[in-house]
């Protein structure tokens, strides 16, 4: 059941990390911050469901338990046993180094290189930065934002930064593939914000893909957010501060409404089956397709990708083979390479991953010259 009094516009305008994110300075808990930010009664007993079930009070107890019952054991071997060398828990500066990659004023490509270059040998930071650099792919020109100070309000990102420190998480590494459980916080964040955090760089890339080749003669390309959920990504795209010369975005959120979210960020979600929507609207020709955490069950992702006739596909989801998003048996870029020869992977970059997750933004663009 959605919160009836929630206003996304008012929330964005009044959200303040100093008031709505737990910290030593405000002496607030995660539970109290969520309740204050979303006007939830103190006596709330709502059950948050994702892969498991929890309540705000249960989640706060888990947070208070810290490492109890292995809740912070994110770094383990392929058999699921906590590692000993390097340390099984990252240092605070290693967590900060990971978080800093996604700051709006930072170039993700340069940040990845710097994190690796500045990491001491045989540390978690070295292993994580080496892995993230190995996964980074950029064959584009002008899609990624340049380094400069920006005004970018993103409540989910601010909450995620707190979660990374609280849960002792400094980013994914190869054995994250074998992590099958996350933390009680995750269902809360799913319901209030979404399945994955949009970084500024990710939103900028999508906005750039939507810009017309000839701005004076062509309209902006509509962004089709298929399977939009509670609409957080659509909302953030609509509220993104655009660069000079960029046209205002046209973001259409399409979702069949079968999943329950406690918060709805937009009011104009098109309640429709995604595949049927594409069929009824020229198969998406002239549009940008956006799939945020597409489900790996029910044969959803493959038919949508096959149906789409536009030139740009963006997928936000897992970048390892854990089967959490898009496809159970392979990563989305592997599937596209095998099944959509008309498209090529032009960008893969990390997204702010929740503890125990390994998430990235994939951009596929139609080849100018078809493969033979």
N, C-alpha and C positions, 0 to 999 in steps of 0.2 A: 504494500500500500504506500503510495507516494505521499510525501509530506505536503499537505494542502497549502501551507503558508509560504512555501519556498519561492523566492524570486531570484533567478540566476543573475539578472542585471544588478539588483541591489547587493547580492552577495559579492559579486566581483568588485563593485565600487567600495564596499565597506570592509572587505577582507584585509586583515592585517596580520602578517606573520608574528608580530610581537604579542598579539592578543589571541590569535586563533591556532597557533602552533605551540605545542608544549616546549617549555624551555626552563632553565634554572632561574631566569629573570622574572617570568610570570608565575612560576610555581604551579602550573596547571598540568593535569593529566591528559592523556589522549582522549579518554572518555569525556571529560568535562569540556575539552576544546570542541569535540564533535557536537556535543549537545548545545553548547553556546552558539557555535557557528550556524547550526541548522535549526535552532529554536526547538530542540527536542526536550520533552518533559524529563525531569529528574527521575521519575518513576518508570521510565521507558523499559519495556521488555521485548521489543521487536527482535525477531529472529532473522539474522542475516544468513542467507544461503548462497553458497557457491559450490565448491567441491565438498565442503563440509558446512556445519552450522555453528553459529556463535551469536552472542549478544554483546552489547557494549560493555556490560559489567564483567562478563566472562573474559572478554578480550583484555580488559584492563588488568585482571588478575594474571593473565598470561604475560603481559608486559612487565608487571611487577615481579614475576618469577624469574626474569632475566634468562640465564642459561639453564635453568632447571629443566630436567627431562630432555636435554639436548635441543632446546628450542632455538639456540643460536649456532647449531652445528651445520653451517652452510658449506664448509670446506672439508671435503672428505675424499677418500679414494673411490675407485670404481666399485668397491664392495660395500660402500656406504659407511665405512669406518672413518671417524674423524682423523685428519692428518696430524702428524706431530711436527714435521718439518716441511715448509716453514710453519710458524705458529698457527694453530687452528683458528685464532681470532685476530682480525686485523687491528692495527693500531689506529687511533683517532685520525692521525694525519693521512693514513692510507685511505680511509673513508672519505676524508675531505678531498683528497686528490681525485677520487672517482667522481664525486659529486660535481666538482669544478668543471669537468668536461662538458657539462650540459648547461652551464650558465649562458644566458643570452648574449653576453659580451664576448664570448669565447668562440674561436674557430675550432670545430670538432676535430678536423684533421691535424691541426697544430697541437691541440691538447692531447690527442692520442700519442703523438710522437714525443711530446714533452714528458708525459707521464711515464713512458717507457724509458726515456733517456735519464730521468732523474730517479728511477727506482734502484734501490740497492739490490745486489745479487742475492738470490735465495730468500726472497721475501714474497709475501702474497701480492704486493703491488707489482713486482716484476712479473710474476706468473700471469696475473690478470691483464696487465697492460700488453704483454706479449700476445696473449690470446685475442684481445680486442683489436689490436693492430692487424693480426692475421686475418680477421674477419672483415675488416674495413675494405670496401671497394668503392672507387669513385671514378667513373668514366665520363662524368658530365662536365660541362663548362657553365659556370654562372648560376648553378642551382643552390649551392651552399651559401649561406650568408657570409659576408666579410666581417672581420673583427671590428666592432665598434660598440660604444655604449648604447643601450636600447631601453626603452620603457616597455616592459613586458610583464603583465600580471598573470600569474598562473598558479592558482591556489593548490592544485594537485601537486605540482612540482615542489612547492614549499612544504607540504605535508610529507611528501616522499623523502625529502632531505632529512627531516626529523626521523622518519622510519629507518633510514639507512644507518644513522648513528645509533638509534635505540636498539636495533636488532644486530648491530655489529656486522654490517654488510658493506663490502668494498668492491662489489661487482662480480660478474660471472667469470668462470674459467672452464676448461674442458670438462671437468668432472661434474659441473652443474647439470650436465646431461642426465645424470643419474639421480638428481634430486626430485623426489616425487611428492614431497609435502612442503607447504610453506608455513605461514604464521597466521594466527587468528586475526591479525590486522587486515589481511588481504580481502576477505569478504566485505568488511566495512568500507574499504576504499573502492571496491568494485561497485557497491551500491550507491555511494555518494559521488564518485567521480568517474569511474570506468575501469576497464580491464588493464589499461596500460597508460603510462604518463606521456603526454605529448611534449617533447622538448621544443624550445624555440626554433632550433634548426630544422626539426621535422615539419613544423607548421610553415616555416618559410619556404621549404622545398616544395610543399604541396601548393602554396600560393604562387610560386614561380611557374610551376607546371601548368597552372590554370591561365597564365597570362597569354594573350594572343600574340602570334608571331608578328603581326602588323597592327599595333595598338590603335592607330588612327583609322583603320579600315575594318577591324574585326572586333567582335565582342569577346569578353572573357569566357573561357571554357567553364561550363558548369562542373562543379565537384559533386560527384554522386557518392555520398557516404552510405554505402549499402551495409545493412546490419549495424545501424548506428547506435543501438542500445539506448542509453539515456541521453545521448547527444552531446557529451562533453567535448569531443573533438570538433564537431560541427560548431558548437558554441565558441570554442577557442579560435577557430578559423575565422568566424564572423567578427570576432573582436580583436583580431591580430592587427598590430600597427604595421601598415604596409610601407614598403620602401618607395622612394621617389619614382614616379612614373608608373607604378603598379595600379591596375584597376581594381575596384572593389569586387570582392569575391561573391560568387553565386553558389552557395552551398545548399545542397538538397539532402536532407537526412531521410533515409528509407529504412524502415524496420517493421517486421511483422507483429511486434508487440507481445511475443510469447514469453519473454523473460521479464521477471519483475525487478524493478529498481526502486529504491526508496526516494531517489531524487531524479527529477527530469529537468535537464538544462535548457531545453528548447520546447516550445509549444506547438511547432508546426511540423513535427515528424510525420512523414507520409507513411501511414500504416498500410504496408503493401508487401507482398512477397517480392524479394529482390529480383529473382529471375523473371518473374512476370512483369515487373516494372521495366526492366531492360527491354523485354520483348515489345512492350507498349510504347517505348520511347527510343526507337531507332537503334536498339542494342547499344546505346551509350555512345554512338558515333559523335565525335566532336566534344566529348566530355573527358574528365579525369575520373577514374574509378578509385575509390578509397575503401579499403577493407581493414577495419581495426579489430584485431583479435578474432579473425573469422573462425567459426567453429570447425573442429576437426571431425565432428560426427555428422551424420545425416546427409552426406554427399552435398554439402553446401558450396564449398569454395571452388571445386573443379568446374561445375556447370556455369557458375558466374563468370569465371575467367574465360571459359570457352565462348560464352555468349557475347562478351564485350567486344565492340568494334572500334573503340576509341584508340588513341595512340599512347596513353600513359596510364599505368596501373601502379598504385601505391598500396603496400601491405604493411601493417604494423603487427608484428607477432614474434614468435620465438625464432631464434636463429640457430638452434640446435635440434637434434632429432628426438626430443622428448615427447612429441606428438600432442602438445597442448593446444596448438593452433594450426589452422589450415588443413593439414593432412596428418594422419596418424603414423604413416610409415616413411615420411620424408619431409624435409624442409621445403618451404614454398619455392625457393629459387631452383632447387633440384627438380621439382615438379614442372615448373615453367620450362626449364631447359629440355626436358623430355617430351613435353606435351604441347608447348606453344612456341613453335620455331619462329613465328613472326615477331616474337618479343625477345629482348635481351636484358639482362640485369645491368643497369647502369649505375646504381648506387645502393650500397648496403652500409648502414651506419648504426652504431649502438643507440638505443633509447635508454632512458633511466629505468633500470630493471629493479623490480621489487626483490627482496631477499629470496634467494633460491631460484630466481628466474633468469633467463638469458634472452633479452628482447632487442629487436632491431627494426629499423625502417628499411623496407625494400622498395626500390623503384625499378619498374620494368618499362621500357619504351619500345615502341614498334620500330623494327629495323627499317632503315631506308632502302636497303638492298636485301631482298629475301634470301634466306639460305637455300642452297641447292643440294 
